[in-house]
Amino acid sequence: MKMVALGDVADINPKAEKIAPDEEVSFVGMADLDIASALTQSTTVRPFREVSKGYTTFADGDILVAKITPCFENNKIGQARLSCKIGVGSTEFHVVRPSERLHDRYLLHFLRQDKVRRAGERRMTGSAGQRRVPVNFVEGLRVPLPSLDEQRRIAEILDNADALRTKRAQIERSWTELASAIFDRLFGDPIANPRGWPRHSFGELVASMQYGPRFYNESYSFEGVRIVRITDLDTAGHLNFGPMPKMTVTDDERQKFALTAGDILFARTGATVGKLALIKHDDPLCIAGAYFIRIKLRDSVEPRFAAAFLRTRSIQSIIKAGSHQSAQQNFSGPGLRALPCPLPPIELQRQFCNIMAKLEEERTCRAEAAAALDELFASLESRAFFGRL
């Protein structure tokens, strides 16, 4: 199959058209690019004069690629679906506008492959939390270029397969909503505290908080301890251990950073801020990376209760508002410690945990089916871009 550089069949970061000051444009922040659907979901419209400086402009149908860490690693790559002809948004987007030789949906599926993301991670430049995918990486990507009819056929197959995964994600969200409803029924909203539980700051209930160590891709190997990256945590709190890189660590590092059952992992930065996972007894040995905070709790708090508390809408709203106080979304230790946390009796916490454990058993069965669906989609992608679909 013919291979071409993406820069030869698409306009990368095209120059903005002349736009009248009063023309209405769609405003798209980084959070408005939905990872699951790979589409923008913003309904915000502004006159162009309000956003004419300091933002990136693009057109309806363009492909947006988040270039900054950890958004790129989180697969923040999607298509602009705008209510206006023109969109304006984050400067942390690379804009890719396919030519008439390249089908837009075919290109989107190509860019969202795991292997493209891994290659982009290796090419990132910059320091620590400000690492970015350079434009020459995007321009130089080698894209298989079958006929347009074949591209449309491949895109349709992958769109249909992805629709099944989207339905599965909707079911997963329903489970999350059920868990939230059970928490609310037993304990009430943690901010309103209608049951009158004793009030504490979350920091008073925490034994320790620890930032994950910073590891670099060059240190990864095929054996050793799994390293948890932001991309390994989904919005429902599942850790995907399969694709985690491994690394050889010292005994001191293992003792200091290895995760144990009951630990809560909290994503502290970027568009994923506020996501969290609860480590279980049967999870493999892991160390969380630098974008996580590991939370260990005191004996007066059940870890399942604490994780559910942090996931409540009111607490997530505080986290979201606090994270937007800097250019790079961040909500770290002091903010977590200050969160208001009513503390019900330990017996009631355990009752909640027992209910959640039974629900988790049912959820695990669905998760196995979901994993099989993900494997099928990855296989379809691989075959599609090697001309074997």
C-alpha positions as CSV (number, residue, x, y, z in Angstrom):
1,M,0.0,0.0,0.0
2,K,1.2,3.5,-0.8
3,M,2.6,5.4,2.2
4,V,2.7,9.2,2.3
5,A,3.8,11.8,4.9
6,L,0.7,13.3,6.5
7,G,2.0,16.8,5.7
8,D,1.7,16.0,2.0
9,V,-2.0,15.1,2.2
10,A,-3.2,17.5,5.0
11,D,-2.7,21.1,6.0
12,I,-1.1,21.1,9.5
13,N,-2.0,24.1,11.6
14,P,-3.5,26.0,8.6
15,K,-3.5,29.8,8.6
16,A,-6.7,31.4,9.9
17,E,-9.1,32.8,7.4
18,K,-10.1,36.4,7.6
19,I,-13.0,36.6,10.1
20,A,-15.3,39.6,10.7
21,P,-15.1,40.8,14.4
22,D,-18.9,40.3,14.8
23,E,-19.0,36.8,13.3
24,E,-20.1,34.2,15.8
25,V,-17.6,31.3,16.4
26,S,-17.8,28.1,18.4
27,F,-15.5,28.2,21.5
28,V,-13.8,24.9,22.3
29,G,-11.7,24.4,25.4
30,M,-9.5,21.3,26.0
31,A,-12.2,19.8,28.2
32,D,-14.8,20.1,25.3
33,L,-13.0,17.5,23.3
34,D,-14.5,14.2,24.5
35,I,-12.1,11.3,24.5
36,A,-14.8,8.6,24.2
37,S,-16.7,10.0,21.2
38,A,-13.6,11.7,19.7
39,L,-15.8,14.8,19.0
40,T,-16.0,18.3,20.3
41,Q,-19.0,18.9,22.5
42,S,-19.0,22.6,23.1
43,T,-22.2,24.7,22.8
44,T,-20.5,28.0,23.7
45,V,-20.7,30.7,21.0
46,R,-18.9,34.0,21.1
47,P,-18.4,36.9,18.7
48,F,-14.9,36.6,17.2
49,R,-13.7,39.9,18.6
50,E,-13.8,38.4,22.1
51,V,-11.5,35.5,21.2
52,S,-9.5,36.8,18.3
53,K,-6.2,36.8,20.2
54,G,-4.4,34.1,22.1
55,Y,-6.4,31.2,20.7
56,T,-6.2,28.7,17.8
57,T,-8.8,28.9,15.0
58,F,-10.1,25.9,13.0
59,A,-13.0,24.9,10.9
60,D,-15.9,22.5,11.3
61,G,-14.6,19.0,10.4
62,D,-11.0,19.7,11.2
63,I,-9.1,17.1,13.3
64,L,-7.8,18.4,16.6
65,V,-4.8,16.8,18.3
66,A,-4.0,17.8,21.9
67,K,-0.2,18.4,21.9
68,I,0.5,18.9,25.6
69,T,1.1,16.2,28.2
70,P,-0.9,14.4,29.6
71,C,-3.7,15.3,27.2
72,F,-2.0,13.7,24.2
73,E,-1.3,10.5,26.1
74,N,-5.0,10.5,27.1
75,N,-5.9,10.3,23.4
76,K,-7.4,13.8,23.3
77,I,-7.7,13.5,19.5
78,G,-11.0,14.2,17.8
79,Q,-13.0,15.9,15.1
80,A,-14.4,19.4,15.4
81,R,-18.2,19.3,15.3
82,L,-19.2,22.9,15.5
83,S,-22.5,24.8,15.6
84,C,-20.7,27.6,13.7
85,K,-18.6,27.5,10.6
86,I,-15.4,28.5,12.5
87,G,-14.2,27.3,15.9
88,V,-11.7,29.0,18.3
89,G,-10.0,27.1,21.1
90,S,-7.0,26.1,23.1
91,T,-3.5,26.9,21.7
92,E,-2.6,23.4,22.9
93,F,-4.3,21.9,19.8
94,H,-2.5,20.9,16.6
95,V,-5.1,21.4,13.8
96,V,-5.1,18.9,10.9
97,R,-7.2,19.6,7.8
98,P,-7.2,16.7,5.4
99,S,-7.0,17.4,1.6
100,E,-9.4,15.9,-1.0
101,R,-7.1,12.9,-1.1
102,L,-7.6,12.0,2.5
103,H,-11.0,11.0,4.2
104,D,-11.5,12.8,7.5
105,R,-12.8,9.8,9.5
106,Y,-10.1,7.5,8.1
107,L,-7.5,10.0,9.2
108,L,-9.1,10.3,12.7
109,H,-9.0,6.6,13.3
110,F,-5.4,6.5,12.1
111,L,-4.3,9.2,14.5
112,R,-6.0,7.6,17.5
113,Q,-4.1,4.3,17.2
114,D,-2.0,3.3,20.3
115,K,1.1,3.0,18.2
116,V,0.8,6.6,16.9
117,R,0.3,7.8,20.5
118,R,3.3,5.9,21.7
119,A,5.5,7.3,18.9
120,G,4.3,10.8,19.8
121,E,5.2,10.3,23.4
122,R,8.7,9.4,22.5
123,R,9.0,12.6,20.4
124,M,7.7,15.0,23.0
125,T,9.9,18.0,23.7
126,G,10.0,20.4,26.7
127,S,10.3,20.1,30.4
128,A,8.4,17.9,32.9
129,G,4.7,19.0,32.9
130,Q,5.0,21.2,29.8
131,R,6.1,18.5,27.3
132,R,4.5,18.8,23.9
133,V,4.3,16.9,20.6
134,P,6.1,18.9,18.0
135,V,4.5,19.8,14.7
136,N,7.2,18.1,12.7
137,F,6.1,14.8,14.3
138,V,2.6,15.2,13.0
139,E,3.8,16.4,9.6
140,G,6.1,13.4,9.2
141,L,3.7,10.6,10.2
142,R,3.6,8.0,7.4
143,V,0.0,7.4,6.5
144,P,-1.2,4.4,4.3
145,L,-3.1,5.9,1.4
146,P,-5.5,3.6,-0.4
147,S,-8.2,4.9,-2.7
148,L,-10.8,7.3,-1.3
149,D,-13.5,4.6,-1.7
150,E,-11.3,2.2,0.3
151,Q,-10.7,4.9,2.9
152,R,-14.5,5.4,3.3
153,R,-15.0,1.7,3.6
154,I,-12.4,1.3,6.3
155,A,-13.7,4.4,8.2
156,E,-17.3,3.0,8.1
157,I,-16.2,-0.3,9.6
158,L,-14.2,1.4,12.3
159,D,-17.0,3.9,13.1
160,N,-19.4,1.0,13.5
161,A,-17.1,-0.9,15.8
162,D,-16.4,2.2,17.8
163,A,-20.2,2.8,18.2
164,L,-20.3,-0.5,20.1
165,R,-17.6,0.7,22.4
166,T,-19.5,3.9,22.9
167,K,-22.6,2.0,24.0
168,R,-20.5,0.0,26.4
169,A,-19.2,3.2,27.9
170,Q,-22.8,4.5,28.3
171,I,-23.6,1.3,30.3
172,E,-20.5,2.0,32.4
173,R,-21.7,5.5,33.1
174,S,-25.1,4.0,34.2
175,W,-23.2,1.9,36.7
176,T,-21.3,4.9,38.0
177,E,-24.6,6.8,38.4
178,L,-26.1,3.9,40.4
179,A,-23.1,3.9,42.7
180,S,-23.5,7.6,43.2
181,A,-27.2,7.2,43.9
182,I,-26.5,4.6,46.6
183,F,-23.9,6.8,48.2
184,D,-26.4,9.7,48.2
185,R,-29.2,7.6,49.7
186,L,-27.0,6.4,52.6
187,F,-25.0,9.5,53.4
188,G,-26.5,12.5,51.6
189,D,-24.6,15.2,49.7
190,P,-21.2,15.8,51.4
191,I,-21.5,19.5,51.2
192,A,-25.1,19.9,52.4
193,N,-24.5,17.1,55.0
194,P,-28.3,16.6,55.6
195,R,-27.7,13.7,58.0
196,G,-25.6,16.0,60.3
197,W,-22.5,13.7,60.3
198,P,-19.4,15.1,62.2
199,R,-17.5,17.4,59.8
200,H,-13.8,17.0,59.0
201,S,-11.4,18.1,56.4
202,F,-10.4,15.3,54.1
203,G,-6.8,15.9,55.3
204,E,-7.8,14.9,58.8
205,L,-8.9,11.4,57.5
206,V,-5.7,10.8,55.5
207,A,-2.7,9.0,56.9
208,S,-0.4,10.1,54.1
209,M,-0.3,11.6,50.6
210,Q,2.5,10.9,48.2
211,Y,3.3,12.3,44.7
212,G,4.3,9.6,42.2
213,P,7.9,9.6,41.0
214,R,8.8,10.9,37.6
215,F,9.8,8.2,35.1
216,Y,10.9,8.6,31.5
217,N,10.0,6.5,28.5
218,E,13.6,5.6,27.9
219,S,13.7,3.7,31.3
220,Y,10.8,1.4,30.4
221,S,11.6,-2.3,29.8
222,F,9.8,-5.6,29.2
223,E,10.2,-6.7,32.8
224,G,9.9,-5.3,36.3
225,V,7.2,-3.4,38.1
226,R,4.2,-1.9,36.2
227,I,4.2,1.9,36.0
228,V,0.7,3.4,36.1
229,R,0.2,6.3,33.6
230,I,-2.8,8.6,33.3
231,T,-3.8,6.8,30.1
232,D,-4.1,3.5,32.1
233,L,-7.0,4.9,34.1
234,D,-10.5,5.3,32.6
235,T,-13.2,7.7,33.8
236,A,-15.0,5.0,35.7
237,G,-12.0,4.2,37.8
238,H,-10.7,1.1,36.1
239,L,-7.0,0.5,35.7
240,N,-6.0,-1.2,32.5
241,F,-2.9,-3.2,33.5
242,G,-2.3,-4.8,30.1
243,P,-0.6,-1.9,28.3
244,M,1.2,-0.5,31.3
245,P,5.0,-0.2,30.7
246,K,7.3,-2.0,33.1
247,M,10.5,-0.8,34.8
248,T,13.3,-2.3,36.9
249,V,13.3,-0.5,40.2
250,T,15.5,-0.7,43.3
251,D,14.3,-2.3,46.5
252,D,14.1,1.1,48.2
253,E,11.9,2.4,45.3
254,R,9.7,-0.6,45.5
255,Q,9.3,-0.2,49.3
256,K,8.6,3.5,49.0
257,F,6.3,3.7,46.0
258,A,4.6,0.3,45.5
259,L,0.9,0.5,45.7
260,T,-1.1,-1.6,48.2
261,A,-4.7,-2.6,48.6
262,G,-6.8,0.3,49.9
263,D,-4.6,3.0,48.3
264,I,-6.5,5.7,46.3
265,L,-4.8,7.0,43.1
266,F,-5.9,10.6,42.4
267,A,-5.1,12.2,39.0
268,R,-3.9,15.7,39.9
269,T,-3.2,17.5,36.6
270,G,-4.3,18.1,33.1
271,A,-7.7,17.4,31.5
272,T,-8.0,14.2,33.6
273,V,-7.8,15.9,36.9
274,G,-10.1,14.4,39.5
275,K,-10.1,10.9,38.1
276,L,-9.3,8.2,40.6
277,A,-8.9,4.5,41.2
278,L,-9.0,2.3,44.3
279,I,-6.3,-0.4,44.5
280,K,-7.6,-3.9,45.2
281,H,-6.0,-7.0,46.8
282,D,-5.7,-8.9,43.6
283,D,-4.2,-6.0,41.5
284,P,-0.6,-6.7,40.2
285,L,2.3,-4.9,41.7
286,C,2.4,-1.3,40.4
287,I,4.0,2.1,41.0
288,A,2.0,5.3,40.1
289,G,3.7,7.9,37.9
290,A,4.2,11.6,38.6
291,Y,0.7,12.8,37.6
292,F,-0.9,10.9,40.5
293,I,-1.2,11.4,44.2
294,R,-1.3,8.2,46.3
295,I,-3.7,8.6,49.3
296,K,-3.5,6.3,52.3
297,L,-6.3,6.6,54.8
298,R,-6.7,6.3,58.6
299,D,-8.5,3.4,60.1
300,S,-11.6,5.5,60.7
301,V,-12.3,5.6,57.0
302,E,-13.2,2.8,54.6
303,P,-11.3,3.2,51.3
304,R,-14.4,2.4,49.2
305,F,-16.3,5.1,51.1
306,A,-13.5,7.7,50.6
307,A,-13.3,6.9,46.8
308,A,-17.0,7.3,46.4
309,F,-16.9,10.6,48.4
310,L,-14.3,12.0,46.0
311,R,-16.4,11.0,43.0
312,T,-19.6,12.8,44.2
313,R,-20.7,15.6,41.9
314,S,-20.3,18.3,44.6
315,I,-16.7,17.3,45.4
316,Q,-15.9,16.9,41.7
317,S,-17.3,20.4,41.2
318,I,-14.9,21.8,43.8
319,I,-12.0,19.9,42.2
320,K,-12.9,21.2,38.7
321,A,-13.2,24.8,39.9
322,G,-10.0,24.6,41.9
323,S,-8.0,23.1,39.0
324,H,-8.9,26.0,36.6
325,Q,-7.0,28.5,38.7
326,S,-3.9,28.0,36.7
327,A,-3.2,27.7,32.9
328,Q,-2.4,24.0,33.3
329,Q,-5.3,22.3,35.2
330,N,-4.0,21.1,38.5
331,F,-5.5,20.1,41.9
332,S,-2.9,18.8,44.3
333,G,-2.3,18.0,48.0
334,P,-3.4,21.2,49.7
335,G,-6.6,21.3,47.8
336,L,-7.4,17.6,48.6
337,R,-6.6,18.1,52.3
338,A,-9.0,21.1,52.5
339,L,-12.0,19.2,51.0
340,P,-14.9,19.1,53.5
341,C,-15.8,15.5,54.4
342,P,-18.6,14.5,56.7
343,L,-17.7,11.2,58.4
344,P,-20.6,8.7,59.1
345,P,-20.1,5.8,61.5
346,I,-17.8,3.1,60.4
347,E,-20.6,0.5,60.5
348,L,-22.6,2.5,57.9
349,Q,-19.5,2.9,55.8
350,R,-19.0,-0.9,55.8
351,Q,-22.6,-1.5,54.9
352,F,-22.0,0.7,51.8
353,C,-18.8,-1.2,51.0
354,N,-20.7,-4.6,51.1
355,I,-23.3,-3.3,48.7
356,M,-20.6,-1.9,46.4
357,A,-18.7,-5.2,46.5
358,K,-21.8,-7.1,45.2
359,L,-22.2,-4.6,42.4
360,E,-18.5,-4.9,41.6
361,E,-18.9,-8.6,40.9
362,E,-21.5,-7.9,38.2
363,R,-19.4,-5.1,36.9
364,T,-16.4,-7.4,36.5
365,C,-18.4,-9.7,34.2
366,R,-19.2,-6.7,32.0
367,A,-15.6,-5.5,32.1
368,E,-14.4,-8.8,30.6
369,A,-16.8,-8.4,27.7
370,A,-15.6,-4.8,27.3
371,A,-12.0,-5.9,27.2
372,A,-12.8,-8.4,24.5
373,L,-14.5,-5.6,22.5
374,D,-11.4,-3.4,22.9
375,E,-9.2,-6.2,21.6
376,L,-11.4,-6.7,18.6
377,F,-11.3,-2.9,17.8
378,A,-7.5,-2.9,18.1
379,S,-7.3,-5.9,15.8
380,L,-9.6,-4.1,13.2
381,E,-7.4,-1.0,13.4
382,S,-4.2,-2.9,12.9
383,R,-5.6,-4.8,9.9
384,A,-7.2,-1.7,8.4
385,F,-4.0,0.2,8.2
386,F,-2.0,-2.7,6.9
387,G,-4.4,-3.3,4.0
388,R,-5.8,-6.5,5.4
389,L,-9.4,-5.4,6.3
